[in-house]
Amino acid sequence: MMNSQIWMEWFNEEGKTWKDIVVLVLKLLNLRTLEISMRQNPKQF
């Protein structure tokens, strides 16, 4: 059984939609990017 199938079953069981997942991933990426930016350019913030 492939990992993606396990993930899809888990998401379906939890009632999550792909939109929720995408939004969550984007939020995590944005937070990480912001953190790196702040570290590199502390004067801008």
N, C-alpha and C positions, 0 to 999 in steps of 0.2 A: 504493500500500500504506500502510495506516495505521500510525502509531507503535505503537499498542496491540498490533497483530498482530506487529510485530517484537519487542516486549518479550516477548510470550507465547511466541514461538518460541524466543527466547534463554533464557527461564526453563525451558522444556521441555527444551532441549538441555543446559542446565547441571544438570538434575535438581532444580531448585528447586521448592518447592511454594508455593502462595499463603500458607500458614500461615507459612513461613519469611520470606516477604517482609513480611507484616503485622507479625511480631515484630520484624524489623529496623527497619521504619519507626517502630514504637512506641518502640523503644529510642532511636532518633535523636531523636524528638520529646521523650521524657522527659529525655534528656541536655540538649537545648537549653532546655527549660523550667527544669530545675534550674539551669543556668548563669545564666539570666536572673534567677531567684529569688535566687541567691547574690549577684548583682551589685546587686540592688535592696535586699535585706535581709541584709547581711553579718553582722549580730549574731545571726541565727537559726542560723547554721551554725558 
